[in-house]
Amino acid sequence: MAKFRGPLAFQAPSAEWQLLPFRFERINGKVLVTNLVGEHLFLSAEDFDQLARNELPTDSPLVRRLRAKHVIREGADELPVELLAIKSRTRYRRLAEFTSLHIFVASLRCEHSCPYCQVSRQSSDKGAFDMTWETAALGLESAFRSPSQNIKIEFQGGEPLLNFELIEEVVAAAEVRNASEGKNLGFVIATNLALLDDRVIDFCRAHDVYISTSLDGPADLHNKNRPRPGKNSWELATAGIQRVREELGVDRVSALMTTTRSSLGRVREIIDTYVELGLTSMFLRTLSPYGFAIKTKSFDAYDVDHWLPFYEEGLDYIIELNARGVPMVEQYAALILKKMLTNDDPGYVDLTSPSGIGIGAIVYNYDGDVYASDEGRMLAEMGDKKFRLGNLHQDSYEEIMLSDALLAPLEESFAPSAPMCQDCAFETYCGSDPTYHYATTGDFVGRKPTSGFCRRNMAIFKLLLDRYEGDAGTRALFQTWAGH
């Protein structure tokens, strides 16, 4: 009966070098090899076979590269193991910092009626869907209970400016509280900018508040994706972006786009719109399976295989623009590249393992319900409160943060122990999204061979590596994006 071979079978007979743990993926005739912390190199198929069979000559120039990437070590040298441990601890240090992003849903009301909206938003005349000061005060107390030294409070909706008085109260109270707490405190308002006025501008200037908005591209596309009474969503959004840049500073506003079926084939026009407005970064986003996007069937308008060519064309165009001296960063690529090329983890919720739900970001809904993520809140608006952690009016901070609704998905979101993830060469670049997998498959882990999350990210990882390895100029650009 055949038996598994022991570890010694995989060591060089001469013991001059030993294999360290690594993963691999065959890509376009070459073999990508990644070590435990994601440092990578490409080998020819022949060189990889020699490595795997312990037949690599000790005087091969490749040995030095493999040692530098901690794929092999000389004899029983412990230094490579210690270096891997240090780099691994660096990657996971964010876990000790705990929750830094605290999202306050100031209002579920909105005067837009975007068919792809991930939130089941209410019409702008339903005041019952506004957060009260009593609820906000409890949310603020929870935010300052976080052990993180960095606290960012983000106001979302609906359209949060429909409850601007609450935003003013929360910011003022947070600043008073922070005078004794001494944390790095920041504020963001996620708004469509339709209600931007002098009062909002003056307040943001006085309290160092940043603006996040949506911009889907040219006027006809944006207005189709984001309709509102008056059919002037694009005009108000672009005017608002320009005003914030002029009066508050060019770095005080950022914009996100969402890809709809109407966006496919127009990625260059979308990027050009950002460039024309003077914006230097963008996030090429796909639709998510939550909220109003499901009710209107917008999520089913296209699949990953339709979106990936859109993303590839957009990334290549952004690379081309930079080569021509036009600065532009694709933010999702930049997040991945930071994980791929450095030992820093930016803590982006969708690309963390264990998942960033609850421990990276947390959401205080207008009614006091607390959710592990914005997507969990969106899922609840569809009637499924699987990711509801508790209520600010009923549960303590400890009860919320130690609830089974948070601990159960976190336990199953550790990618190195997930089926198929543990052997994936891209595991250290990727993350775990239990909310997405629960929404699409009914369980936290999902089915990796058919997971849209996995297919999308694996394709992007391969695309980024291909461009990084294939051109010196692109390599330098990507290193800049990664902060390398």
N, C-alpha and C positions, 0 to 999 in steps of 0.2 A: 504494500500500500504506500503510495507516494506521501511524503511528508513535506511540510514547509521547511525550507532551508533556514538555518540560523543566521544571525548577524555576521558571523565570521566569514560566511560564504561570499559576502559582498565586499570584503576588504581585499586590498591588493596583497598578493602573496608575499611580496617583499616587505610589507608593512611600512614602506616609505611614505605612503599617503593613505588616508582613510576617507571613505565617503561620509559626508554629513547629510542630514535630511534635506531633500529637495523635491520639487514637483516639476513636471514638464508637460509641454503641449507641442504637438507637431503643427507647424504653420508654414504653408507655402514651401514645402521641401526642406525647411530647417526645423530645428528643435529649440523651443524656448525653454530655458531652465531658470527656475526661481528658487531662491533659498527661503528660509523660514521667515524672513522679514521683507520679502518681495524684491530684493536685489536680483537683477536678471542679466542674462547674457544669452546670445543665440549661438548654437553649435550646428555644424553640419551633421547630417544623419550619420556619417561615418564616425566622426569624433564622438558623438553621443553614444553610439553603440560600443565604442572602445571604452568609454567611461563606465557604462552600465555593466560591461563584462570584465571590468578590472584589467583591461588590456592596454590602457593608455601608457605610453612610454614615460618614464619618470623625467626624461630630458625634453619632453615635448613642450614647446612654448605655451601650449594651452594650460599646462599645469599651473603656471603662475596666475593666469586669469581665473581659473577655478578656485585657487586659494584666495585670491583677492575678493571673490564673491562668496566666500565661506561655503562653497559646495564640497570641497575636500579640505582636509587638514594633514599636516605632516606628522606622521607617527601618532603619538598620543598627546600632541600639543593641545593644551587647554585654552590657550588664548583665543582661538576662533570661537569656541563655545562661549566664552565669557563675553566676547564682543557681540555675538548674536543675542545673548541675554540682555545686555545693555540696550541694544537697539530695539529689542522687543518691549522692554519696559518703557522705553521712550514712546513707542507707538501707543501703548495702553495707558499712559499717564493721565489722559483725559478722564478716565473712569473715576479717579480719585477726586477730580474737580466737580463732578456731578452736574446737576442741571443748571445751565447758564441762560437758556432762552425761555422766557415766560411769555406766553401769548395770551392776551386779553381780548376776548371777542366782545368788543364794545357794543355792537349792535348786529342783529341778523338782518336788519333792513337794508335795502339797496334800491337805487333808482335805475340801475341797469337791469337788463334781462338776458344775460349771456347764456346761450343754449348749452355751452360746455361747462358752465359753472360747477365746481366741485362742491359747492355749498348749497344746501337747499334753502336759499335766501327767501326773505319775506319782502312784501311790497313796502315802500318807504313810509306808509302811513300807519303802520302797526307798531305803536309805541311799546306794546307788551314785550317786544323782542329786544329791548335795550337793557344793557347791564346797569344795575343800580350801584350807587356809591357803597352801600353796605356789602354787596357782593365783591366789588372791586377792592375794598379795604381788606377783606379776607384773602383775596388773591395776592395782594401786596405783602401781607404777612407771610404767606406761603413762600413767595419769591425770596424774601430776605431770610427765610429759614434754610435756603440752599447753602451748602458749604462752599459753593463756587465763589471765587473772588471776583469773577466777571458776571455781571447780571445785565442782560438785555431784555427790555420790556417792549414787546411788539404789539401794536393795536391792530386787530383785524376785524373783518365783518363777514358777510354783508359789506356795507360801506361805513367804516368807523367814524367818518366825519359827520355822519348823521347824529352822532352822540358825542359831539366834540367837547361839551361841557364836562363829561366824565373824563375824557383824556386830559383835560386841563387839571382836574382834581387829582388824578392818579399821578401825573408827572410831578406836581407840586408836593404831594405827600411823599413820594418816593425820594425826592431830593432832600426833604427834611429828615426822613429816616436815614438816608445815606450819610448825612453829616456826622452821625455817630457810628455807622457801620463801616465806612471807609472802603466800600467796594468800587470796582470800575463799572459805573452805571451808564447805560446807554438806552436810547429810545428810538423806535422806528414806528412810523405809521404806514400801513399798507393800504393805499387808497387809489381809486380810479382818477382822482384829481378833478372830477367834475365840480366839486364843491369848494375847491381851493379859493380862498379870499384873503384879504389883508390880515384879518384876525389870525388865520391859520399860519400865514407866513411870519407874522410878527412873533407868534408863540414859538414856532420852530426855531427862529433865530435866537430868541431869548433863552431857550432851554436845550439848544444843541440837538434838535430832533431831526432824524434822517427820514427820507421819504422813499418808499418802495411802491412802484406802480406797474401797470400792465401796458404793454405796447405790442400789438400783434403784427405790425408791419404797415404797409401803405394805407391810406385813408379808406379805400373801398373794402379792403380785407378786414381792417380793424373794426370798422362800423358794422360789417356783416357779422363778425364774431362777437362783438360787444355792443348790441343795440341798446338805445335809450331813447326816451321821448326827445324829439328834436333832431334825431339822427346825426348828432354832432359829437359822438364819443371821441373820435380821433382828434378833432379840432380842440376839444377841451383838454385831452390828455397831453397833446404835444405843446399846447400853450402853457399848460401847467409845468411840464418838464423844463421848458425854456425859462419860465419865470423862477422856478426853484434854482436853476443853475445860475441865473443872473443875480438873484437877490440873496441866496444863501450860500452858493458855492457850487462849482461843477461836480464836486464829489458828494453832494448831499442828496442826490437822487439816483436811483437805479431802476431799471425796468426789466420786466420778465415778459416773455412771449409764450403762448401756448399754441401748439400745432394742431390745426383742424384739417379736415379733408381739403378745404379751400386753400390751405397754406401750402400743401404739397405741390412742388413744381415752382414755387415762388420764393425760395429761400434767399436768393440773391437780392430780390427786391426788399425782403424783410430786413436783411442785414444793411442794405443801403439806407433804409429809413433811419436806422440807429446811427449810422455814420453821419447822415445829413443833420441830425439833431445834436451832433457833437458827443454822443455817448461812446464810451470806449470799452464797454463790456456788455455781454448779453448771455442769456441762458436759453439754449434751444431745447424747449421742453415738449414732451409728449403729453397726451391726455392721461388722466388718472380715472380709475373705475369707482368714482364716488359721486354722491350728491346729484345735482341737477343734470350732470353729464350722463348719468344712467337713465334718468327719467326721459330725457330727450333723445336717447340712443346715440348721443354724440360719441361716447366711448367706443362704440362699435363701428365708427365711420372708417377706420383703417386699423391695420395691425402693425406689429413690429416690423414686418418685412417691407411695409410701405414707408414707415418712418425712417428706417436706417439709411436708405439712399438720400433722403432729405437731409439727414444729419451729416452724412459724409460729404455731400456737396457743400453744405454750409461751412463745415470745418475747413475744407480745402479752399473755399473762397476767403475765409478769414485769414488763413495762412498766406494766401496770395495778397490780400490787402496789406498785411504786415510787411511783406517783402517789398511792397510799393511805398512803404513809409506811412501807411494809415494804421494807427494803433487800434486794435480790437482784440478782446479776450473772450473766448468761449468758456464760460464759467464752469460748466460741468466737466469739460476736459481739464481745466485748471485744477479742480478738486482731485480728479483722478491722478493727474500728473504729480501732484504734491505727494500722494501716497506711493506713487510708482518710483519717483526719483529721489525722495527724501525719507527720513524717518519720522516726519511729522504726520499726524493725522488731523485734518482740519475739522473733524467732528461732524461732518455733514450726515444728517440722520439716516439717509438712505444708503450710505456707504460706510457704515460702522458695524463692527462685530465685537461684542454683542450689539444688538440694535440700539439706536439712540433714543427710542421712544421712552419718555419719562425721565431718563437719566441724561439726555441731551437737550430735550425740549419738552415742555408740558403746556397744556392748554386749559385756560379757565373760561368756560363758556358763559354766555350772557346770563344764564339761569343759575350759575354756581356749580354746575357739573364740571368735573375735572377729567380730562382725557389725556391718554399717554402720548398723543400726537395730533397734529392738525387733521391728518387723514382719519384717525380714530374718531374725531369729532364729526367729520363729514360722513363717516359710516353710520354714526348714531343718528344723524339727521335723516338717514334712510330707514331707521327703525331698528338697527342692530347696535346695541350698546356694549358689545364685547370688550371694548377698550375704555369703558368708563371706569375710572378709578375711585370715584366717590363724589361727594358734594361738599363744597366749602362751608355750607351752613350746617352740615350734619356730621362731618368726619374731620378728625384731627390730621395734621400733617403726617404723623407717623402712620396712621391708618391708611391714608391715601398712598403713600410711597411704598408701603409694605403689602399692598393689596394683591390678591391672587391675580387680578386683572392685569397687573403690571409684571409680577414676578414670573407668571407662567409663560407669556410670550418671550420675555427676556431669556429665560432658561433655554428655550428652544431656538434662540436666535444666534447662538454662538457658532459661527460658520465652520471653524476647524473641526467641529464634531458633527456637523450636519451631513447627511448622505449626499455624496457626489461633491459637495463643497470641500470636504477634507482632502480630496485628491486633486483638486483643481489648481492649475498653475497660477490662476488669477486671484486666488482666495484672499491674499493680503491686500489687494487693491479694491476688493469688492466689499459687500456688506450683507446685511440680512434685513429684509423688509417684511416682518410678520404681518403688518396691516395689509399690505398689497396681496400677499399670498392667502391670507384669510379671506379677503374680499373676493378673490378670484377662484380659490380652490376649497375654502372651508377649513383649512388648517394653517398653523403658523409657519410650518416649514415649506409647504408647497411641493410641487412635483417638478424637480429641476429640469428634466428633459423637455418639458413643454412650458416652462415658466417664461412669460414675457419679460420679467425682470432679469432673469439669467441670460436669455437670448440677447436682449438689448445691451446689457453691460458687457458680456463677453465679446460681442461684435465691436463695441467701442474700444475695449482694451486692445483688441487686435489691430484696429484701425490706428490708434495712437502709437502703438509700438511700430507699426509699419512706417508711418510718417516719420517717427523719431529716428529710426534706424536708416531710413532711405535718403535723407538729405541733411547736410550739415547746417544749413540755414534754419530749417525747421527744428532741428535738434536744439540749436541755440535759443530759438523762440520758446520752445516747450520748457527749457530749463528756466527761462525767465518767468513763465507762467507759474511754474512750480516753486519759484522763489529759491531756486537751487544756487 
